[in-house]
Amino acid sequence: MRANDVTQIALLAAVISLTGMLKIPLGFPGTEFQLSAPIAVVIMSIFGFKKYFTAGIISSTVLFLLGMHTIIHVAIAMIFRLVVGAIIAAFGRNAITISVAGPLATLTARLVLSLVLQVSYIPLVLGSVPGMLITFAISYPMYKTARKLVEGRGGMVIE
């Protein structure tokens, strides 16, 4: 692994961690939006699965060690990352795939959470619908903008 890769992964982990800590309330009890969802989709789409997943593991580890995430948070994040990675790897980097990857990953993570906690799936999904809609709406525009920024830097290597 090159020094450039290590630096990129560290910066991506920091971005995932910071945006994962910011939760924007959406006006209804139990609903919030984490900017880390569309950011994760963008990172996967631009930098590829290896850097995305490695940065995600580092982010989850740091947030867990700092006491900001529990094992449940880490498990949900890892499921989300795997599903986003699988969807984009299977269907490519296009507007539809990038837009739906986050919401589908959220649905999958909520399903697994409901099975693990043995609670109903419906309330878990209902609480995440506003965030999924925002993620759907902004992931592709964020991807296009971030792609231009990364390509304009010249020194960054994209998979």
HUBELVEN-V673677 format. One line per field, one symbol per residue. ss: DSSP state (~ for helix, > for strand, _ for the rest). phi: phi as a letter, one per 20 degrees, with the letter a starting at -180 (. if undefined). Layout:
ss->???
phi->???
This chain:
ss->__~~~~~~~~~~~~~~~~~~~_>>>______>>>_~~~~~~~~~~~~_~~~~~~~~~~~~~~~~~_____~~~~~~~~~~~~~~~~~~~~~___~~~~~~~~~~~~~~~~~~~~~~~___~~~~~~~~~~~~~~~~~~~~~~~~~~~~~~~~~______
phi->.egffffgffffffffffffeedefdndgndbcdfffffffffffeenfgffffffffgffffffenecdgfgffffffgfffgffffffdnecgffffegfffffgfffffgfffelcffgfffgfdggffffggfdgfgfffffgffffffmeeddf
